[in-house]
Amino acid sequence: MALSLDDEIHIHLNQGHPPSFIAEWIYEKMISSDYEWSDANMNTFCLFILKAGRCDLILYFFQKFYKDEALKIEPAFLIWAIVKSFPLVSKELQKIIYAYFNEDEKRWVEAALTKFGDPYWPELRERRKRLRDLNTQKLNKLRKDLIQKFELFSSQNLNEPAKNTIRKLEKIFPGDLEIFKITMKFKERDAESVFDKYRHKKSRLDLKPKVDPDVMLAQQGLGRFLKRELNKMKGFEADLVILCLTLEMNELALELFHSPEVINENVWLYLEVLLLNRRNLEILSLLPSIEKNFSHLPDTFLACTFMRSQALWNLGERNTAIEVLQAVVEVKPNYRSSDVLLAEWSRS
């Protein structure tokens, strides 16, 4: 099996040959067509010669074969070779390279992506500006088209296509205020449709398991004590809530959020307690305002989306819940809780 150009370079380096010698050896091999001019070999050829400091070999090679249609040298390599070889590059060669770029607009685009050639070709700077303007126009058109598509789907109550379109908008245009407002409005309306569907129904998980009588007596005693002494324990509500959750006293944990101040100070814990008490509609109604009030925190969107998916799952909206949770995993793959929960739901 013939060795690749990359493998042969490594062999020569391991044998202790200097890079400049290897660069000339590669050059002779490529000229004599011992290696095919594939993209991989051509990139290896150019990269090694540039790193070896023999940019002149790339220019000699190009000048010899630029009329050959099989030649595929990246414009960036040519520009870099000229910059490193300047002022030894002849005007004749510069004209040849200029004409080579003019043969294919794509070559100018690729060349414009590097700033190395700006001092020698002012056109590169201008073409880069035009490229940026063109990309901006394309993005603006895409944004407009996606918003129109979303509004069409939304007006026709096609929720799934509307959600997919919103997801694209959020991914392509993060931080766009108008898209954020559209998204929040859609989520509020989507939550309201869930309210209407389940307003007079109980969750399928609202049935309570039987509790051991002795455990129940102990819980009732602790509950009476906490309610009686709660005024003396101000500032410790969060600790008491966690105590109640540990003892599976979820209803009492909810009662400990006795004022808006306590809720605001422990809003994420409050949502967890609501979830444990199957107050799913309340969660969905609270999430939009929480997203807005805590939008300055980096993980607010992910946390609210994670909570929204669990509330929807508890209400029996399995497909919607999985779609919502997938959005979290796509945005932040290492959001471990979402990944585990999504795997569990998918199995069920």
N, C-alpha and C positions, 0 to 999 in steps of 0.2 A: 504494500500500500504506500503510495507516494505521500511524502510529508507535505503539510501545508506550509505556506510562506511563513506564517507565524511560528510554527514549530521549528523551522530551520533557523530563524532568527534567534530563538531561545538556545538552540544547540550551539550556535556560534558565540553567543554571549557567555554561555557556560564554559566554553573552551578558552575564554579570555581574550577573544579578538576585540580590538577597539571598535566603538560604534561607527567611526568614520570609515573604517575598512569595510564593515558590514554594509554600510549605506551604499558604498560603491559596488559591492558585490550584488546587492539587491537591484541596483540600477542596471547593471549588465544583464542580470537574469530577466528583468522585465523587458529590456530592449530586445533581447534575443527571443522573446516570447516563450521562455521556459515555463512561465506561469501565465495562466489565463488572466485576462483583465476583468476579473469579477469584481463586484463592489467590495467584497471582503478583502481580497488581495490588494486592490487599489488603495483602500483606506489604510491597510497595514503598511503598505509601501510608503504612502505620504506621511503618516504619523511617525513612523520610525525615522525617516529621513529628516523630518522637521526637528525631532528631538535630538538627533545626532548632529544638528547644526549644519547640515549640508542642503540648505534650501535651494542652492543653485542646481542641484540634480533634478529637483521637481520641475524647475523652469526649463532645463535642457530637454527633459522628457516630454514636457508639454509642447515645446517648440518643434520637436521632432514628429510628434504624432497628433497635433491638434486637428488635422483634417480627417483623421481616422474616426469613423462613426462609432467604433467599438470603445473609444476612449471615454471614460467616465470619471473625471477628476472633479471632486467637490469644489465649487467656486471659492469656498472659504480657505481651502488649502492653497489655491493659487494666490489669493490676496495675502495670506500670511507669508508665503514664500517671497513675494515681491517686497513686502514691508521689511522683512528681515534681510533682503539682499540689496535694498536701496542704499546708495544711489548707483549701484553697479548695473541695474537693469536698464537695458537699452530702450530707447523710445520706440523702436521697431517692435520689440516684444510687447511693450505696453499696448501698442495699437492692435497687435494680434489678439491679445487677451480681451481688449475692449470689443473687438469684432466678434470674438467667440461668445461673449456675454450677449451681444445683440442678436445672435442667431436664435436665442431662446429666452423669452421673458422670464421663465422660471429660474434661469441662472442668475439674472439680476436680482430677483426676489431673494434667492439663497445668499447671494453676495451681500445684499443690503442688511442681512441679519447680523453681520459682524461690523464693528466700527473700525477695525484695523486699517481698512483701506481709505478712510475718509480723507486723509491729507493728500492722497494721490488721485482720487476720484470723487470730487465734490458731488457727483451724481448719486453716489451711494446714500449720502445723507438725505438728499431730496427724495429718492426712491423709498427710503425707510419711512420718511414722513408720510408719503403717499400710501404706503402699505398700512401704516397705523390708521390713517384716515379711512382707508377702505375697510379695515377690520372693524373700526368703530361704526361705520355705516351698516355693515353686515350684522353686528351685534344689536344695533338699534332696531333694525328691521326684524331680526329674530325675536327680540323682546316684544315688539308691537304685535307680531304674528301670534306669538304664544299667548299674550294677554287677550287678543281677540278670540283665539281658539278657546281659552278658558271661559270667557264670558259667554260664548255660544254654548259650550257644554253645560255651564251652570244654569243658563236660562232654560235649557231643555231638561233640567234635573238629571243629567247624565253624570252622576257623582264620581264614578270610577275614572272615566276619562278626565274629568275636571281635576281630580286629585293627582293623577299622573302628570298633568300639565303644570299644576302648581309646584309639584316636586321638581320638575325641570327648571322652572323659573327660579326657585330657591337655590338650586345647585349652580346654575349659570350666572345668576345675578345676586350673590350674597350681599347683604347689607343695603339692598335697594329699598328705600322707605315706602315707595308706592306698592311694590310687590309684597312687602311685609303687611301693609294695611289690607291689601286684597286677600292675603292668606288668612289673616286674623278674622276678617269678616266672613270668609267661607267656612272657617272652622267653627265659628260661633253659630252660623246657620246650620252646619252639619250636626253640631251638638244639639241644637234646638229640635232637629228632626228626630234625634234619638229620644229627646224628652217626650215629644208627642207620642212616640211609639210605645214608650214604657211608663208613661206618667201614672197609669192606673194598673200597672202590673208589678208583681214582686219579682225580684231577681230569682233565677233558678237556683242560686246558691244561698238564699236567705234562710233555709232551714237550719236550725241550731242543733248541734249534737247534744246528746244527754250528758249531764254533768254529775259527777259523784256527789251524793248528798253532803258528805262531810266537807268536801271542797267548797260546795255551794255555801254552807254555813260560814266557813272561814272567809270567803269572798264577801259575803253580805256584811260580816262584822267589820272587815277592813273598809268596806264601802261606807258604812255609817260613820266610822271614825274619821275618814278623810273628809267627808262632807261636813262633819261637825267642826273639824279643826282647820278647814281649808283657809279661812281668813288669817290664820297664824302662819301659814306656809307660803305667803306671797313671794314670788320670785323663784319658787322651787317647783312650779307646775310641770315643767318639762321632765324633771327627775321623777315626779310622781306618776306622770303619764307612762314613762318607760317602765316603772315598777308595775303598773297595772297591766301593761302589755305583756310583761314577763310572766305575770300570774294569769294571763288569758282573760283579763277583765276589760274587754274592749269597750263595752258600753260605758263603764265608769271612766275609762281613759278619755272618752269623748266628752263626758260631762265636766271634766276638769278644765276644758277650754271654755271658761265661764264668761269671758269678756273679749271684745275685739282686740284689745291690747295683747292679751295672751296669745290669741290666734296669729296676729301680725308678727309677734316676736318668734313664733315657732311654726311658721306657715307650712314648712315641708313636713314636719312631724304631724301637723294637723291633717294634711292630705293623706298621710299613711294611716292615721287613725280612722279617717273617713272611709278609706279603702277597706280596712279590716271590718268596719261596721256595715259594709255593703251600701254605703251612701253614694252610689256611683253617679247618680244624676247631679248631686251637689258638687262632686268633683269636676264633672264636665262643665258645670256652670261657673265654677271658680277659676278654672285654668286660664281662660283668655285674659282676665284681669291680672292674674299672677304673672303671666308671660310679659304683659305690658309693664307692670311695676318693677319686675326684676330683669328687664331686657339688658341691663348693663352688665349682668353677670354672664360669663362665657357659657356655662352649662345649663342655663335656665331652659332654653328651647328643648334640649335633650331630656332634661328631667321631666318637663311638662308633657312631652310627647310620650315618654315612658309611662307616666302616670295615666295619660289619656288612653293608651292602649290597654292597660289593665282594667280600667273602668268599662271600656267597651267590651272586653272579653267577659267580664262578670255579667254584663247585660245580654250576653248571648250573641253579640256581634263579632263572631269569630274571624271572618274574612277581613273585616275592616280593622280589627285589632291587630291582626298579623301584618297587614299592609302598613299600618302606622308604626309598628315596631320595626319593620324592615327599614323604614326611613331612618330610624335611629342608628341601626347597624351600618347602613350605607354611609351616613355622615361620619360616624365614629365607630369603626370596626372593633376597637378595643374597649368599647362600653360593655363590659363583661356581663352585667346583669341582663341586658337586652339580648345578648347572644344566647345565653343559657335559656332564658324564658322563651325566646323564639324557637329554639330547638325543641323545647318541651311542648309548646303549642302545636308545632308542625307535626309532631308524633301523634298528638291526640286528634 
